[in-house]
């Protein structure tokens, strides 16, 4: 679903606490290109994480 909205995988995976599971689980990180030009921009001010 996130890819359909324009997000792309960063290749990073973080451990996040899941209240439903009561434990830490692996969570893939995605980012959205807010400039909309498809050019990779490494400035963190221009990215939004999901």
PDB file of N, H, CA, C and O in Angstrom:
ATOM      1  N   UNK A   1       0.812  -1.189   0.000  1.00  0.00           N
ATOM      2  CA  UNK A   1       0.000   0.000   0.000  1.00  0.00           C
ATOM      3  C   UNK A   1       0.861   1.260   0.000  1.00  0.00           C
ATOM      4  O   UNK A   1       0.558   2.214  -0.716  1.00  0.00           O
ATOM      5  N   UNK A   2       1.929   1.274   0.794  1.00  0.00           N
ATOM      6  H   UNK A   2       2.176   0.499   1.375  1.00  0.00           H
ATOM      7  CA  UNK A   2       2.768   2.470   0.865  1.00  0.00           C
ATOM      8  C   UNK A   2       3.417   2.780  -0.476  1.00  0.00           C
ATOM      9  O   UNK A   2       3.536   3.946  -0.851  1.00  0.00           O
ATOM     10  N   UNK A   3       3.839   1.747  -1.204  1.00  0.00           N
ATOM     11  H   UNK A   3       3.743   0.800  -0.899  1.00  0.00           H
ATOM     12  CA  UNK A   3       4.472   1.985  -2.513  1.00  0.00           C
ATOM     13  C   UNK A   3       3.483   2.607  -3.494  1.00  0.00           C
ATOM     14  O   UNK A   3       3.874   3.439  -4.312  1.00  0.00           O
ATOM     15  N   UNK A   4       2.230   2.227  -3.429  1.00  0.00           N
ATOM     16  H   UNK A   4       1.912   1.551  -2.764  1.00  0.00           H
ATOM     17  CA  UNK A   4       1.221   2.815  -4.306  1.00  0.00           C
ATOM     18  C   UNK A   4       1.038   4.302  -4.024  1.00  0.00           C
ATOM     19  O   UNK A   4       0.634   5.056  -4.910  1.00  0.00           O
ATOM     20  N   UNK A   5       1.331   4.726  -2.804  1.00  0.00           N
ATOM     21  H   UNK A   5       1.658   4.113  -2.085  1.00  0.00           H
ATOM     22  CA  UNK A   5       1.198   6.129  -2.425  1.00  0.00           C
ATOM     23  C   UNK A   5       2.467   6.936  -2.680  1.00  0.00           C
ATOM     24  O   UNK A   5       2.506   8.135  -2.403  1.00  0.00           O
ATOM     25  N   UNK A   6       3.508   6.283  -3.210  1.00  0.00           N
ATOM     26  H   UNK A   6       3.476   5.309  -3.436  1.00  0.00           H
ATOM     27  CA  UNK A   6       4.737   6.994  -3.540  1.00  0.00           C
ATOM     28  C   UNK A   6       5.887   6.786  -2.579  1.00  0.00           C
ATOM     29  O   UNK A   6       6.957   7.363  -2.771  1.00  0.00           O
ATOM     30  N   UNK A   7       5.694   5.973  -1.541  1.00  0.00           N
ATOM     31  H   UNK A   7       4.825   5.504  -1.385  1.00  0.00           H
ATOM     32  CA  UNK A   7       6.775   5.694  -0.609  1.00  0.00           C
ATOM     33  C   UNK A   7       7.721   4.670  -1.218  1.00  0.00           C
ATOM     34  O   UNK A   7       7.322   3.855  -2.049  1.00  0.00           O
ATOM     35  N   UNK A   8       8.988   4.722  -0.791  1.00  0.00           N
ATOM     36  H   UNK A   8       9.312   5.384  -0.116  1.00  0.00           H
ATOM     37  CA  UNK A   8       9.951   3.713  -1.225  1.00  0.00           C
ATOM     38  C   UNK A   8      10.710   3.197   0.000  1.00  0.00           C
ATOM     39  O   UNK A   8      10.909   3.918   0.978  1.00  0.00           O
ATOM     40  N   UNK A   9      11.121   1.944  -0.080  1.00  0.00           N
ATOM     41  H   UNK A   9      10.958   1.358  -0.874  1.00  0.00           H
ATOM     42  CA  UNK A   9      11.848   1.318   1.023  1.00  0.00           C
ATOM     43  C   UNK A   9      13.223   1.949   1.164  1.00  0.00           C
ATOM     44  O   UNK A   9      13.883   2.238   0.166  1.00  0.00           O
ATOM     45  N   UNK A  10      13.657   2.162   2.403  1.00  0.00           N
ATOM     46  H   UNK A  10      13.121   1.927   3.214  1.00  0.00           H
ATOM     47  CA  UNK A  10      14.989   2.733   2.655  1.00  0.00           C
ATOM     48  C   UNK A  10      16.037   1.647   2.797  1.00  0.00           C
ATOM     49  O   UNK A  10      17.234   1.924   2.718  1.00  0.00           O
ATOM     50  N   UNK A  11      15.599   0.412   3.005  1.00  0.00           N
ATOM     51  H   UNK A  11      14.626   0.187   3.069  1.00  0.00           H
ATOM     52  CA  UNK A  11      16.535  -0.681   3.243  1.00  0.00           C
ATOM     53  C   UNK A  11      16.872  -0.850   4.718  1.00  0.00           C
ATOM     54  O   UNK A  11      17.620  -1.755   5.090  1.00  0.00           O
ATOM     55  N   UNK A  12      16.325   0.014   5.550  1.00  0.00           N
ATOM     56  H   UNK A  12      15.717   0.748   5.248  1.00  0.00           H
ATOM     57  CA  UNK A  12      16.571  -0.074   6.999  1.00  0.00           C
ATOM     58  C   UNK A  12      15.421  -0.806   7.679  1.00  0.00           C
ATOM     59  O   UNK A  12      14.268  -0.721   7.255  1.00  0.00           O
ATOM     60  N   UNK A  13      15.761  -1.524   8.742  1.00  0.00           N
ATOM     61  H   UNK A  13      16.698  -1.593   9.086  1.00  0.00           H
ATOM     62  CA  UNK A  13      14.767  -2.214   9.560  1.00  0.00           C
ATOM     63  C   UNK A  13      15.063  -1.871  11.012  1.00  0.00           C
ATOM     64  O   UNK A  13      16.187  -2.058  11.477  1.00  0.00           O
ATOM     65  N   UNK A  14      14.064  -1.370  11.729  1.00  0.00           N
ATOM     66  H   UNK A  14      13.151  -1.218  11.351  1.00  0.00           H
ATOM     67  CA  UNK A  14      14.203  -1.004  13.135  1.00  0.00           C
ATOM     68  C   UNK A  14      13.348  -1.911  13.995  1.00  0.00           C
ATOM     69  O   UNK A  14      12.335  -2.442  13.541  1.00  0.00           O
ATOM     70  N   UNK A  15      13.763  -2.085  15.235  1.00  0.00           N
ATOM     71  H   UNK A  15      14.586  -1.653  15.604  1.00  0.00           H
ATOM     72  CA  UNK A  15      12.948  -2.796  16.212  1.00  0.00           C
ATOM     73  C   UNK A  15      11.983  -1.795  16.841  1.00  0.00           C
ATOM     74  O   UNK A  15      12.405  -0.762  17.360  1.00  0.00           O
ATOM     75  N   UNK A  16      10.690  -2.103  16.795  1.00  0.00           N
ATOM     76  H   UNK A  16      10.347  -2.942  16.374  1.00  0.00           H
ATOM     77  CA  UNK A  16       9.647  -1.225  17.313  1.00  0.00           C
ATOM     78  C   UNK A  16       8.765  -2.033  18.256  1.00  0.00           C
ATOM     79  O   UNK A  16       8.411  -3.173  17.958  1.00  0.00           O
ATOM     80  N   UNK A  17       8.411  -1.444  19.390  1.00  0.00           N
ATOM     81  H   UNK A  17       8.699  -0.517  19.632  1.00  0.00           H
ATOM     82  CA  UNK A  17       7.546  -2.142  20.328  1.00  0.00           C
ATOM     83  C   UNK A  17       6.118  -2.191  19.789  1.00  0.00           C
ATOM     84  O   UNK A  17       5.548  -1.164  19.419  1.00  0.00           O
ATOM     85  N   UNK A  18       5.551  -3.388  19.749  1.00  0.00           N
ATOM     86  H   UNK A  18       6.014  -4.222  20.049  1.00  0.00           H
ATOM     87  CA  UNK A  18       4.174  -3.590  19.310  1.00  0.00           C
ATOM     88  C   UNK A  18       3.304  -3.816  20.538  1.00  0.00           C
ATOM     89  O   UNK A  18       3.476  -4.804  21.251  1.00  0.00           O
ATOM     90  N   UNK A  19       2.380  -2.911  20.783  1.00  0.00           N
ATOM     91  H   UNK A  19       2.240  -2.108  20.204  1.00  0.00           H
ATOM     92  CA  UNK A  19       1.484  -3.063  21.936  1.00  0.00           C
ATOM     93  C   UNK A  19       0.584  -4.285  21.765  1.00  0.00           C
ATOM     94  O   UNK A  19       0.283  -4.976  22.738  1.00  0.00           O
ATOM     95  N   UNK A  20       0.158  -4.552  20.543  1.00  0.00           N
ATOM     96  H   UNK A  20       0.403  -3.991  19.752  1.00  0.00           H
ATOM     97  CA  UNK A  20      -0.714  -5.703  20.281  1.00  0.00           C
ATOM     98  C   UNK A  20      -0.026  -7.033  20.533  1.00  0.00           C
ATOM     99  O   UNK A  20      -0.649  -7.981  21.010  1.00  0.00           O
ATOM    100  N   UNK A  21       1.258  -7.103  20.212  1.00  0.00           N
ATOM    101  H   UNK A  21       1.764  -6.332  19.824  1.00  0.00           H
ATOM    102  CA  UNK A  21       2.017  -8.345  20.402  1.00  0.00           C
ATOM    103  C   UNK A  21       2.724  -8.383  21.747  1.00  0.00           C
ATOM    104  O   UNK A  21       3.119  -9.452  22.212  1.00  0.00           O
ATOM    105  N   UNK A  22       2.886  -7.230  22.371  1.00  0.00           N
ATOM    106  H   UNK A  22       2.566  -6.362  21.993  1.00  0.00           H
ATOM    107  CA  UNK A  22       3.546  -7.173  23.666  1.00  0.00           C
ATOM    108  C   UNK A  22       5.043  -7.427  23.590  1.00  0.00           C
ATOM    109  O   UNK A  22       5.649  -7.859  24.570  1.00  0.00           O
ATOM    110  N   UNK A  23       5.650  -7.162  22.425  1.00  0.00           N
ATOM    111  H   UNK A  23       5.157  -6.811  21.628  1.00  0.00           H
ATOM    112  CA  UNK A  23       7.072  -7.415  22.242  1.00  0.00           C
ATOM    113  C   UNK A  23       7.602  -6.512  21.127  1.00  0.00           C
ATOM    114  O   UNK A  23       6.833  -5.907  20.381  1.00  0.00           O
ATOM    115  N   UNK A  24       8.925  -6.435  21.030  1.00  0.00           N
ATOM    116  H   UNK A  24       9.551  -6.927  21.636  1.00  0.00           H
ATOM    117  CA  UNK A  24       9.546  -5.702  19.934  1.00  0.00           C
ATOM    118  C   UNK A  24       9.510  -6.543  18.670  1.00  0.00           C
ATOM    119  O   UNK A  24       9.721  -7.755  18.717  1.00  0.00           O
ATOM    120  N   UNK A  25       9.242  -5.899  17.542  1.00  0.00           N
ATOM    121  H   UNK A  25       9.071  -4.914  17.504  1.00  0.00           H
ATOM    122  CA  UNK A  25       9.193  -6.588  16.249  1.00  0.00           C
ATOM    123  C   UNK A  25       9.967  -5.768  15.221  1.00  0.00           C
ATOM    124  O   UNK A  25      10.150  -4.562  15.385  1.00  0.00           O
ATOM    125  N   UNK A  26      10.417  -6.431  14.165  1.00  0.00           N
ATOM    126  H   UNK A  26      10.268  -7.411  14.031  1.00  0.00           H
ATOM    127  CA  UNK A  26      11.125  -5.755  13.084  1.00  0.00           C
ATOM    128  C   UNK A  26      10.134  -4.923  12.274  1.00  0.00           C
ATOM    129  O   UNK A  26       9.031  -5.381  11.974  1.00  0.00           O
ATOM    130  N   UNK A  27      10.531  -3.698  11.921  1.00  0.00           N
ATOM    131  H   UNK A  27      11.426  -3.326  12.165  1.00  0.00           H
ATOM    132  CA  UNK A  27       9.678  -2.802  11.157  1.00  0.00           C
ATOM    133  C   UNK A  27      10.503  -2.178  10.024  1.00  0.00           C
ATOM    134  O   UNK A  27      11.481  -1.473  10.272  1.00  0.00           O
ATOM    135  N   UNK A  28      10.095  -2.448   8.782  1.00  0.00           N
ATOM    136  H   UNK A  28       9.301  -3.021   8.580  1.00  0.00           H
ATOM    137  CA  UNK A  28      10.793  -1.880   7.627  1.00  0.00           C
ATOM    138  C   UNK A  28      10.498  -0.391   7.550  1.00  0.00           C
ATOM    139  O   UNK A  28       9.374   0.037   7.812  1.00  0.00           O
ATOM    140  N   UNK A  29      11.509   0.402   7.190  1.00  0.00           N
ATOM    141  H   UNK A  29      12.422   0.054   6.977  1.00  0.00           H
ATOM    142  CA  UNK A  29      11.367   1.857   7.096  1.00  0.00           C
ATOM    143  C   UNK A  29      11.138   2.258   5.639  1.00  0.00           C
ATOM    144  O   UNK A  29      11.753   1.706   4.727  1.00  0.00           O
ATOM    145  N   UNK A  30      10.253   3.216   5.439  1.00  0.00           N
ATOM    146  H   UNK A  30       9.753   3.664   6.180  1.00  0.00           H
ATOM    147  CA  UNK A  30       9.936   3.753   4.124  1.00  0.00           C
ATOM    148  C   UNK A  30      10.072   5.262   4.173  1.00  0.00           C
ATOM    149  O   UNK A  30      10.001   5.862   5.245  1.00  0.00           O
ATOM    150  N   UNK A  31      10.271   5.885   3.003  1.00  0.00           N
ATOM    151  H   UNK A  31      10.329   5.398   2.132  1.00  0.00           H
ATOM    152  CA  UNK A  31      10.334   7.332   2.929  1.00  0.00           C
ATOM    153  C   UNK A  31       9.534   7.808   1.727  1.00  0.00           C
ATOM    154  O   UNK A  31       9.302   7.060   0.778  1.00  0.00           O
ATOM    155  N   UNK A  32       9.122   9.058   1.788  1.00  0.00           N
ATOM    156  H   UNK A  32       9.311   9.666   2.560  1.00  0.00           H
ATOM    157  CA  UNK A  32       8.332   9.665   0.728  1.00  0.00           C
ATOM    158  C   UNK A  32       9.101  10.841   0.153  1.00  0.00           C
ATOM    159  O   UNK A  32       9.589  11.691   0.898  1.00  0.00           O
ATOM    160  N   UNK A  33       9.210  10.893  -1.162  1.00  0.00           N
ATOM    161  H   UNK A  33       8.813  10.203  -1.767  1.00  0.00           H
ATOM    162  CA  UNK A  33       9.877  11.999  -1.843  1.00  0.00           C
ATOM    163  C   UNK A  33       8.891  13.158  -1.940  1.00  0.00           C
ATOM    164  O   UNK A  33       8.006  13.145  -2.795  1.00  0.00           O
ATOM    165  N   UNK A  34       9.034  14.160  -1.074  1.00  0.00           N
ATOM    166  H   UNK A  34       9.753  14.171  -0.380  1.00  0.00           H
ATOM    167  CA  UNK A  34       8.095  15.274  -1.039  1.00  0.00           C
ATOM    168  C   UNK A  34       8.281  16.246  -2.199  1.00  0.00           C
ATOM    169  O   UNK A  34       7.367  17.001  -2.529  1.00  0.00           O
ATOM    170  N   UNK A  35       9.460  16.232  -2.819  1.00  0.00           N
ATOM    171  H   UNK A  35      10.203  15.619  -2.551  1.00  0.00           H
ATOM    172  CA  UNK A  35       9.695  17.104  -3.968  1.00  0.00           C
ATOM    173  C   UNK A  35       8.906  16.615  -5.180  1.00  0.00           C
ATOM    174  O   UNK A  35       8.538  17.405  -6.049  1.00  0.00           O
ATOM    175  N   UNK A  36       8.649  15.304  -5.233  1.00  0.00           N
ATOM    176  H   UNK A  36       8.948  14.661  -4.527  1.00  0.00           H
ATOM    177  CA  UNK A  36       7.840  14.739  -6.303  1.00  0.00           C
ATOM    178  C   UNK A  36       8.536  14.636  -7.634  1.00  0.00           C
ATOM    179  O   UNK A  36       7.902  14.320  -8.640  1.00  0.00           O
ATOM    180  N   UNK A  37       9.848  14.900  -7.665  1.00  0.00           N
ATOM    181  H   UNK A  37      10.364  15.157  -6.847  1.00  0.00           H
ATOM    182  CA  UNK A  37      10.549  14.833  -8.942  1.00  0.00           C
ATOM    183  C   UNK A  37      11.244  13.495  -9.168  1.00  0.00           C
ATOM    184  O   UNK A  37      11.842  13.273 -10.221  1.00  0.00           O
ATOM    185  N   UNK A  38      11.167  12.602  -8.180  1.00  0.00           N
ATOM    186  H   UNK A  38      10.681  12.783  -7.325  1.00  0.00           H
ATOM    187  CA  UNK A  38      11.763  11.287  -8.310  1.00  0.00           C
ATOM    188  C   UNK A  38      13.269  11.265  -8.141  1.00  0.00           C
ATOM    189  O   UNK A  38      13.882  10.201  -8.238  1.00  0.00           O
ATOM    190  N   UNK A  39      13.875  12.402  -7.893  1.00  0.00           N
ATOM    191  H   UNK A  39      13.378  13.266  -7.814  1.00  0.00           H
ATOM    192  CA  UNK A  39      15.314  12.483  -7.709  1.00  0.00           C
ATOM    193  C   UNK A  39      15.630  12.190  -6.246  1.00  0.00           C
ATOM    194  O   UNK A  39      14.989  12.722  -5.339  1.00  0.00           O
ATOM    195  N   UNK A  40      16.625  11.340  -6.032  1.00  0.00           N
ATOM    196  H   UNK A  40      17.146  10.908  -6.768  1.00  0.00           H
ATOM    197  CA  UNK A  40      17.012  11.013  -4.661  1.00  0.00           C
ATOM    198  C   UNK A  40      17.568  12.256  -3.980  1.00  0.00           C
ATOM    199  O   UNK A  40      18.492  12.888  -4.493  1.00  0.00           O
ATOM    200  N   UNK A  41      17.017  12.600  -2.846  1.00  0.00           N
ATOM    201  H   UNK A  41      16.267  12.086  -2.430  1.00  0.00           H
ATOM    202  CA  UNK A  41      17.454  13.762  -2.076  1.00  0.00           C
ATOM    203  C   UNK A  41      17.809  13.285  -0.688  1.00  0.00           C
ATOM    204  O   UNK A  41      16.937  12.811   0.041  1.00  0.00           O
ATOM    205  N   UNK A  42      19.062  13.397  -0.305  1.00  0.00           N
ATOM    206  H   UNK A  42      19.770  13.782  -0.897  1.00  0.00           H
ATOM    207  CA  UNK A  42      19.504  12.890   0.983  1.00  0.00           C
ATOM    208  C   UNK A  42      19.382  13.904   2.103  1.00  0.00           C
ATOM    209  O   UNK A  42      19.824  13.627   3.218  1.00  0.00           O
ATOM    210  N   UNK A  43      18.804  15.056   1.854  1.00  0.00           N
ATOM    211  H   UNK A  43      18.446  15.281   0.948  1.00  0.00           H
ATOM    212  CA  UNK A  43      18.597  16.056   2.895  1.00  0.00           C
ATOM    213  C   UNK A  43      17.398  15.620   3.739  1.00  0.00           C
ATOM    214  O   UNK A  43      16.274  15.604   3.237  1.00  0.00           O
ATOM    215  N   UNK A  44      17.615  15.266   5.014  1.00  0.00           N
ATOM    216  H   UNK A  44      18.528  15.280   5.421  1.00  0.00           H
ATOM    217  CA  UNK A  44      16.518  14.756   5.846  1.00  0.00           C
ATOM    218  C   UNK A  44      15.364  15.747   6.033  1.00  0.00           C
ATOM    219  O   UNK A  44      14.263  15.335   6.400  1.00  0.00           O
ATOM    220  N   UNK A  45      15.589  17.033   5.792  1.00  0.00           N
ATOM    221  H   UNK A  45      16.483  17.367   5.495  1.00  0.00           H
ATOM    222  CA  UNK A  45      14.500  18.004   5.917  1.00  0.00           C
ATOM    223  C   UNK A  45      13.469  17.847   4.809  1.00  0.00           C
ATOM    224  O   UNK A  45      12.342  18.325   4.942  1.00  0.00           O
ATOM    225  N   UNK A  46      13.844  17.176   3.702  1.00  0.00           N
ATOM    226  H   UNK A  46      14.759  16.789   3.593  1.00  0.00           H
ATOM    227  CA  UNK A  46      12.954  17.025   2.563  1.00  0.00           C
ATOM    228  C   UNK A  46      12.316  15.640   2.491  1.00  0.00           C
ATOM    229  O   UNK A  46      11.702  15.294   1.481  1.00  0.00           O
ATOM    230  N   UNK A  47      12.455  14.844   3.553  1.00  0.00           N
ATOM    231  H   UNK A  47      12.953  15.125   4.374  1.00  0.00           H
ATOM    232  CA  UNK A  47      11.902  13.501   3.552  1.00  0.00           C
ATOM    233  C   UNK A  47      10.922  13.336   4.694  1.00  0.00           C
ATOM    234  O   UNK A  47      11.018  14.016   5.716  1.00  0.00           O
ATOM    235  N   UNK A  48       9.988  12.436   4.511  1.00  0.00           N
ATOM    236  H   UNK A  48       9.910  11.885   3.681  1.00  0.00           H
ATOM    237  CA  UNK A  48       9.037  12.109   5.556  1.00  0.00           C
ATOM    238  C   UNK A  48       9.075  10.601   5.753  1.00  0.00           C
ATOM    239  O   UNK A  48       8.883   9.849   4.797  1.00  0.00           O
ATOM    240  N   UNK A  49       9.314  10.158   6.954  1.00  0.00           N
ATOM    241  H   UNK A  49       9.469  10.768   7.730  1.00  0.00           H
ATOM    242  CA  UNK A  49       9.406   8.726   7.236  1.00  0.00           C
ATOM    243  C   UNK A  49       8.042   8.168   7.581  1.00  0.00           C
ATOM    244  O   UNK A  49       7.158   8.856   8.091  1.00  0.00           O
ATOM    245  N   UNK A  50       7.911   6.854   7.271  1.00  0.00           N
ATOM    246  H   UNK A  50       8.629   6.295   6.857  1.00  0.00           H
ATOM    247  CA  UNK A  50       6.678   6.148   7.624  1.00  0.00           C
ATOM    248  C   UNK A  50       7.023   4.859   8.298  1.00  0.00           C
ATOM    249  O   UNK A  50       6.129   4.104   8.681  1.00  0.00           O
TER     250      UNK A  50
END
